[in-house]
Amino acid sequence: MPCYNSFMDDKYLNKNNSTIKYIGLNNSECINPVYYCQSKKVFLSADDVEKKKCLCKPTSDMISTKICQWLMTVDEFIKYEENRRKTTSAYDREYRARKRGKNG
């Protein structure tokens, strides 16, 4: 009997489902994204953050708690992505210009 992979269902992204805008936990769609996890590269709703306990991670001395260092709000993520695209496109333009100058 072949091994069944749960990611083969229609609700997961491995079926080339391009209509999903916000990828959440388990490769499913996040309905109400509030946070973004930079470590796992997924969007999280308030319920997901509460379930994963991202707002009360233990510190290294295990005495107190802190907010996860990888957690950011969706607004912060959008600003970060816009800034990253501007920086990357400027670098690409400079790189291509330098490459053309050497070849031409």
N, C-alpha and C positions, 0 to 999 in steps of 0.2 A: 504494500500500500504506500503510495507516494506521500512525502511529507507536505503538509499544507501550510503555506505561509500566510499569515493573517494580513500581510500587506497587499495581497492580491485582490482584496475586496474593492468594490467601486468607490468606497468612501475615502480611500487613501490615494496619495499622489502618484504612486507607481503606475497608474493607469493613464498617465499623461493628461491629467485633469488640469487644464490651464485656466479654468474659471476661478480657482481659489486665489484670493488676493493676499490673505494673511495666513501663513502656515503656523499651526499651533502644535500642541503636544501630539505625539504619535502620528505625525504627518497628516493630521486632519485639519479642517478649517477652523480658525479661531473666530468665533462669532462677534464678541465684543472685546477687541484688543485694547488693553490699557497699558501694558508693559511689554518690553522687548528684552529677551535674554541674549546678550552678546556671546555667551559661552556656547549655548545650544542653537543659536540663530533661529529662535522661534518667538512668536507673539504669544502673550499670556493674558488671559482675562483675570479679573479680580479673584474669581473662584480658584483659578489655577495657581495664582500666587499664594493664596491662603493654603491650598492643598500641599504645595511644594515647600511652604514655610520659608519663602524667599525674604520676607521682611524681618525674620528673627533667626538668622543663622548664628550659631555659636562662634565666639571669638576663639583665637588660638589658645588662650589660657583656660577656655571652657568655663569662665566665670560669668560673663555677660553675653549679650547678643548684639548683632548689628545687621544692617541691610546688606544683602548680597552685593558684592562689588560689580557683578556683571549685569545687574538689573537697571534698566532705564525706561523712562516713559516713552510712549509712542511719539509724542511731540519732539522730545530730545533726539529720538532716532531719526525722524524725518529731517531735522536740521543737520544732524551728523552726516546723513547720506548726501544731502545737497552740497555740503561743504566738501565732502570726499570726492564727489563727481567733478566739482569745479577744479579742485587740486589735481585730480587725475587727468582731466582733459587738458589743463594747462601744461602739465608735464608731457603728455603725449604730443602736443603741438610742438613743444621745444625739441623733443627727441626726433620727431620726423624732420624738422627743419635742419637740425644738425646732421642727420643722416643724408638728406638731400645735398647739403653743402659739401659733404665728403665725396659723394658719388658724382656730383655735377661740377 
